[in-house]
């Protein structure tokens, strides 16, 4: 599975961005998908994950109520709608895929994922 993230950019605090992750090489309808981010000098952290069907999601506490993960299995894509952005959201955002065995809290762990995209930079100015 190859993953290509896009949609990053520079936005003012309070603004919105929509990230997309396009998968190729294999249909990802049987994969759990996740978004992670890594700020300079910090470890990669969980943002959101979504089950194979899209019916269940997890979100990090820091983004609850502001970010929404969704997927379109027909188009082999996963999206992250980010609203009310804050300067602390500045990071490189990565999409990841994991073959679906069971969708649970382990989807918050980076090492649980097999495939990673190259990342897209989001910069939020104050």
Secondary structure as the mmCIF struct_conf table of DSSP 4:
data_model
#
loop_
_struct_conf.conf_type_id
_struct_conf.id
_struct_conf.beg_label_comp_id
_struct_conf.beg_label_asym_id
_struct_conf.beg_label_seq_id
_struct_conf.end_label_comp_id
_struct_conf.end_label_asym_id
_struct_conf.end_label_seq_id
STRN STRN1 UNK A 2 UNK A 6
STRN STRN2 UNK A 9 UNK A 12
TURN_TY1_P TURN_TY1_P1 UNK A 13 UNK A 14
STRN STRN3 UNK A 17 UNK A 24
BEND BEND1 UNK A 25 UNK A 26
TURN_TY1_P TURN_TY1_P2 UNK A 29 UNK A 30
STRN STRN4 UNK A 31 UNK A 38
TURN_TY1_P TURN_TY1_P3 UNK A 40 UNK A 41
BEND BEND2 UNK A 42 UNK A 42
STRN STRN5 UNK A 45 UNK A 50
BEND BEND3 UNK A 52 UNK A 55
STRN STRN6 UNK A 57 UNK A 59
HELX_RH_3T_P HELX_RH_3T_P1 UNK A 61 UNK A 63
TURN_TY1_P TURN_TY1_P4 UNK A 64 UNK A 66
STRN STRN7 UNK A 67 UNK A 72
TURN_TY1_P TURN_TY1_P5 UNK A 73 UNK A 76
STRN STRN8 UNK A 77 UNK A 82
BEND BEND4 UNK A 84 UNK A 84
HELX_RH_3T_P HELX_RH_3T_P2 UNK A 87 UNK A 89
STRN STRN9 UNK A 91 UNK A 99
BEND BEND5 UNK A 101 UNK A 101
BEND BEND6 UNK A 104 UNK A 104
HELX_RH_3T_P HELX_RH_3T_P3 UNK A 105 UNK A 108
HELX_RH_3T_P HELX_RH_3T_P4 UNK A 110 UNK A 112
BEND BEND7 UNK A 114 UNK A 114
STRN STRN10 UNK A 115 UNK A 116
STRN STRN11 UNK A 120 UNK A 125
#
